[in-house]
Amino acid sequence: MNWIKKLFKRKTELEKLQDKYDSLMEEAYKLSKVNRTKSDEKTFEANEVLTEMKKLGYINYRKGMNH
């Protein structure tokens, strides 16, 4: 039954950003063993996504406070 819920559940913008952040950090980790400069670039991109997540999380939190 849970797989049906997962199949039809749409991801929130925050969840999409979390997936993107996780992917970038994983890639940065793999690159850190081969090319430190590219690893730093991926980490920077991940931090930009994290900033967006914080903004979105704060906005969602504030919306919840208004109700």
C-alpha positions in Angstrom: 0.0 0.0 0.0 2.9 2.4 0.7 4.2 2.0 -2.8 0.9 3.3 -4.2 1.1 6.4 -2.0 4.7 7.0 -3.2 3.7 6.5 -6.8 1.0 9.2 -6.7 2.6 11.5 -4.1 4.0 14.6 -5.7 7.2 16.0 -4.3 7.2 19.4 -2.8 9.6 22.0 -3.9 11.6 21.5 -0.7 11.8 17.8 -1.3 13.1 18.4 -4.9 15.7 20.7 -3.6 16.8 18.2 -1.0 17.2 15.6 -3.7 19.3 18.0 -5.8 21.4 18.9 -2.7 22.1 15.3 -1.9 23.0 14.5 -5.5 25.4 17.4 -5.7 27.1 16.6 -2.4 27.5 12.9 -3.4 29.1 14.1 -6.7 31.3 16.5 -4.8 32.5 13.7 -2.6 33.3 11.4 -5.5 35.2 14.3 -7.3 37.2 15.1 -4.2 39.2 12.0 -4.7 40.0 12.9 -8.3 39.7 16.7 -8.9 39.5 19.0 -6.0 38.6 22.1 -8.0 35.5 20.4 -9.5 34.6 19.0 -6.1 34.7 22.6 -4.7 32.5 23.8 -7.6 29.9 21.1 -6.8 30.0 21.9 -3.1 29.4 25.6 -3.9 26.4 24.6 -6.1 25.1 22.5 -3.2 25.4 25.4 -0.8 23.4 27.6 -3.2 20.7 24.9 -3.2 20.9 24.7 0.6 20.3 28.5 0.7 17.2 28.1 -1.4 16.0 25.3 0.9 16.4 27.5 3.9 14.5 30.3 2.3 11.7 28.0 1.2 11.6 26.2 4.6 11.4 29.6 6.3 8.6 30.7 4.0 6.6 27.5 4.6 7.2 27.9 8.3 5.9 31.4 8.2 2.8 30.4 6.2 2.0 27.8 8.9 2.3 30.5 11.6 -0.3 32.7 9.9 -3.1 30.1 10.1 
